[in-house]
């Protein structure tokens, strides 16, 4: 079975992508943005049958592959 490919927006955190999703009343917006990113990763993983540990292994493998391809 082929492992799924994590989408770019879930592979690497980019603050500009997640900050607009943070509620105005949030006390720690940067932390909340990262939390939203991680929640989106978990949601994607759940939809693809990948738990958190497996997601992180897959993420590291994809990042390493991109580094070697560049």
C-alpha distances in whole Angstrom, upper triangle without the diagonal:
4,6,9,13,16,18,21,24,22,21,25,28,30,33,35,32,32,36,37,35,37,40,43,44,42,44,41,39,37,36,35,33,31,30,29,27,25,26,24,21,21,21,18,16,17,16,12,12,13,16,19,18,14,16,18,16,14,17,19,16,16,20,20,19,21,24,23,23,26
4,6,9,12,15,18,21,19,18,21,25,27,30,31,28,29,33,34,32,34,37,41,42,40,41,39,37,35,33,33,31,28,28,27,24,23,24,22,19,19,20,16,15,16,15,12,12,12,16,18,17,14,14,16,14,12,15,16,13,13,17,17,15,18,21,20,19,23
4,7,9,13,15,18,16,14,18,21,24,27,28,25,26,30,31,29,31,34,37,39,36,38,35,33,31,30,29,27,25,25,24,21,20,20,18,15,16,16,13,11,14,13,9,10,9,13,14,14,10,10,13,11,8,11,13,11,11,14,15,14,16,19,19,18,21
4,6,9,12,15,13,12,16,19,21,24,25,22,23,27,27,26,28,31,34,36,33,35,33,31,29,28,27,25,23,22,21,18,17,18,15,13,14,14,10,9,12,11,7,10,9,12,14,14,11,10,13,12,8,10,13,12,10,14,16,14,15,18,19,18,21
4,6,9,12,10,9,13,16,18,21,22,19,20,24,25,24,26,29,33,34,32,34,31,29,26,26,25,23,21,21,20,17,16,17,15,12,14,14,11,10,14,12,10,12,11,14,15,15,12,10,12,12,8,9,12,10,8,11,13,12,12,15,16,16,18
4,6,8,7,6,10,13,15,18,19,16,17,21,22,20,23,26,29,31,28,30,27,25,23,22,21,19,17,18,16,13,13,14,11,9,11,12,8,9,12,12,10,12,11,13,13,14,12,8,10,11,8,7,11,10,8,10,13,12,12,15,17,16,18
4,6,6,6,9,11,13,16,16,13,15,18,19,18,21,24,27,29,27,29,26,23,21,21,21,18,16,17,15,12,13,14,11,9,13,12,9,11,14,13,12,15,14,16,15,17,15,12,13,15,11,10,13,13,10,12,15,14,13,16,18,17,18
4,5,5,7,9,10,13,14,11,13,17,18,17,20,23,26,28,26,28,25,22,20,20,20,16,15,17,15,12,13,15,12,11,14,15,12,14,17,16,16,18,17,18,17,18,17,13,14,15,13,10,13,13,10,10,14,13,11,14,17,15,15
4,6,6,7,8,10,11,8,9,13,14,14,16,20,22,25,22,24,21,19,16,17,16,13,12,14,12,9,11,12,9,9,13,13,11,13,16,16,16,19,17,18,17,19,18,14,14,17,15,12,15,16,13,13,16,17,14,17,20,19,19
4,6,7,9,12,13,10,10,14,16,14,16,20,23,25,22,24,21,18,16,16,15,12,11,12,10,7,8,10,7,6,10,10,9,10,13,14,13,16,14,14,13,15,14,10,11,14,12,9,12,14,11,12,15,16,14,17,20,19,19
4,7,10,13,14,12,13,16,18,18,19,23,26,27,24,26,23,20,18,17,17,15,12,14,13,10,10,13,11,8,12,13,11,12,15,16,15,17,14,15,13,14,13,10,9,11,9,6,9,11,8,8,12,12,11,13,16,16,16
4,6,10,12,11,11,14,17,17,18,22,24,26,23,24,20,18,15,15,16,13,11,13,13,9,10,14,12,10,14,16,14,15,18,19,18,20,17,18,15,16,16,13,11,14,12,9,10,13,10,9,12,14,12,13,16,16,16
4,6,9,8,8,11,14,14,14,18,20,22,19,20,17,14,11,12,13,9,8,11,10,7,9,12,11,11,14,16,15,16,19,20,20,22,19,19,16,18,18,15,13,16,15,12,13,16,14,12,16,17,15,16,20,20,19
4,6,6,7,9,11,12,14,17,19,21,19,20,17,14,11,13,13,9,9,12,12,9,12,14,13,13,17,18,17,19,22,22,22,25,22,22,20,21,22,18,17,20,19,15,17,19,17,15,18,19,17,18,21,21,20
4,5,5,6,9,10,11,14,16,18,15,16,13,10,8,10,11,7,8,11,11,9,12,15,14,15,18,19,19,21,23,24,25,27,24,24,21,23,24,20,19,22,22,18,20,22,20,18,22,23,20,21,25,25,23
4,6,6,7,10,11,14,15,18,16,18,15,12,10,13,13,9,11,14,13,11,15,17,15,17,20,20,20,22,25,25,26,28,26,26,24,26,26,23,22,25,24,20,22,24,22,20,24,25,22,23,26,26,24
4,6,7,8,10,14,16,18,17,19,16,13,12,14,13,9,10,13,11,9,13,14,12,14,17,17,17,19,21,21,22,25,23,24,22,24,24,20,20,23,22,18,21,23,20,19,23,23,21,22,26,25,23
4,6,6,7,11,13,15,13,16,13,10,9,10,9,5,7,9,7,7,10,11,10,12,15,15,16,18,20,20,22,24,22,22,20,22,23,19,19,23,22,18,21,23,21,20,24,25,22,24,27,27,26
4,5,5,9,10,13,11,13,11,7,7,10,8,5,9,11,9,10,13,14,13,16,18,18,19,22,23,24,25,27,26,25,23,25,26,23,22,26,25,22,24,27,24,23,27,28,25,26,30,30,28
4,6,8,9,13,12,15,13,10,11,13,11,8,12,13,11,12,15,15,14,17,20,19,20,23,24,24,26,28,27,27,25,28,28,25,25,28,27,24,26,29,26,25,29,30,27,29,32,32,30
4,6,9,12,11,14,13,10,11,12,9,7,10,11,8,10,13,12,12,15,17,16,17,20,21,21,23,26,24,24,22,25,26,23,23,27,25,23,26,28,26,25,29,30,27,29,33,32,31
4,6,8,7,10,9,6,8,9,6,6,10,10,8,11,13,13,13,16,18,17,19,22,22,23,25,27,26,25,23,26,27,24,24,27,27,24,26,29,27,26,30,31,29,31,34,34,33
4,5,5,9,10,8,11,12,9,9,13,12,11,14,16,15,16,19,20,19,22,24,24,25,28,29,28,27,25,28,30,27,27,31,30,27,30,33,31,30,34,35,33,34,38,38,37
4,6,9,10,8,12,13,11,12,15,15,14,17,19,19,19,23,24,23,25,28,28,29,32,33,32,31,29,32,33,30,30,34,33,30,33,36,34,32,36,37,35,36,40,40,38
4,6,9,9,13,13,11,13,16,15,15,18,20,19,21,24,24,24,26,29,29,30,33,34,33,31,29,32,34,31,31,34,34,32,34,37,35,34,38,39,37,38,42,42,41
4,6,6,9,9,7,10,13,12,12,15,17,16,18,21,21,22,24,26,27,28,30,31,30,28,26,28,31,28,27,31,31,28,30,34,32,31,34,36,34,35,39,39,38
4,6,9,9,9,11,14,13,14,17,18,18,21,23,23,24,27,28,29,30,33,33,32,30,27,29,32,29,28,32,32,29,31,34,33,32,35,37,35,36,39,40,39
4,6,6,6,9,10,11,12,15,16,16,18,20,21,22,24,26,27,29,30,31,29,27,24,26,29,26,25,28,29,26,27,31,30,28,31,33,32,32,36,36,35
4,5,5,6,9,10,10,12,14,15,16,18,20,21,22,24,25,27,29,30,28,26,23,26,28,25,24,28,28,25,26,29,28,26,30,32,30,30,34,34,33
4,5,5,6,9,10,11,13,14,15,17,19,20,21,23,24,26,27,29,26,25,22,24,26,22,21,25,25,22,23,26,25,23,26,28,26,27,30,31,30
4,5,5,6,9,10,11,12,14,15,17,18,20,21,22,24,26,27,24,22,19,21,23,21,19,23,24,21,22,25,25,23,26,28,27,27,31,31,30
4,5,5,6,9,10,10,12,14,15,16,18,20,21,22,24,25,23,22,19,21,23,20,20,24,24,21,23,26,25,24,27,29,28,28,32,32,32
4,5,5,6,9,10,11,13,14,15,17,18,20,21,23,24,22,21,18,21,22,19,19,22,22,19,21,24,23,21,25,26,25,26,29,29,28
4,5,5,6,9,10,11,12,14,15,16,18,20,21,22,20,18,15,18,19,16,15,19,19,16,18,21,20,18,22,24,22,23,27,27,26
4,5,5,6,9,10,10,12,14,15,16,18,20,21,18,17,14,17,19,16,15,19,19,17,19,22,21,20,24,26,25,26,29,29,29
4,5,5,6,9,10,10,12,14,15,16,18,20,18,17,15,18,19,16,16,20,19,17,20,22,21,21,24,25,24,26,29,29,29
4,5,5,6,9,10,11,12,14,15,17,18,16,16,13,16,17,13,13,17,16,14,16,19,17,17,20,22,20,22,25,25,25
4,5,5,6,9,10,10,12,14,15,16,14,12,10,13,14,11,11,15,14,12,15,18,17,17,20,21,21,22,25,26,26
4,5,5,6,9,10,10,12,14,15,13,12,10,14,15,12,13,17,16,15,18,20,19,19,23,24,23,25,28,28,29
4,5,5,6,8,10,11,12,14,13,13,11,15,15,12,13,17,15,14,17,19,17,18,22,22,21,24,26,26,27
4,5,5,6,9,10,11,12,10,10,8,11,11,8,10,13,12,10,14,15,14,15,18,19,19,21,23,24,24
4,5,5,6,9,10,10,8,8,7,10,11,8,10,13,13,12,15,17,17,18,21,22,22,24,26,27,28
4,5,5,6,9,10,10,10,10,14,13,11,13,16,15,15,18,20,18,20,23,23,23,26,28,28,29
4,5,5,6,9,8,10,10,13,12,9,12,15,13,12,16,17,15,17,20,20,20,23,25,25,26
4,5,5,6,5,6,7,10,9,6,10,12,10,11,14,15,15,17,19,19,20,23,24,24,26
4,5,5,6,7,9,12,11,10,13,15,14,15,18,19,18,20,23,23,24,26,28,28,30
4,6,8,10,12,15,13,12,15,17,15,16,19,19,18,21,24,23,24,27,28,28,29
4,6,9,11,13,11,10,14,14,12,14,17,17,16,19,21,20,21,24,26,25,27
4,7,10,12,9,10,13,14,12,15,17,17,17,20,22,22,23,26,27,27,29
4,7,8,6,6,9,10,9,11,14,14,15,17,19,19,21,23,24,25,27
4,6,5,6,9,10,10,12,14,15,16,18,20,21,22,24,26,26,28
4,5,5,6,9,10,10,12,14,15,16,18,20,21,22,24,25,27
4,5,5,6,9,10,11,12,14,15,17,18,20,21,23,24,26
4,5,5,6,8,10,10,12,14,15,16,18,20,21,22,24
4,5,5,6,9,10,10,12,14,15,16,18,20,21,22
4,5,5,6,9,10,10,12,14,15,16,18,20,21
4,5,5,6,9,10,11,12,14,15,17,18,20
4,5,5,6,9,10,10,12,14,15,16,18
4,5,5,6,9,10,11,12,14,15,17
4,5,5,6,8,10,10,12,14,15
4,5,5,6,9,10,11,12,14
4,5,5,6,9,10,10,12
4,5,5,6,9,10,11
4,5,5,6,9,10
4,5,5,6,9
4,5,5,6
4,5,5
4,6
4
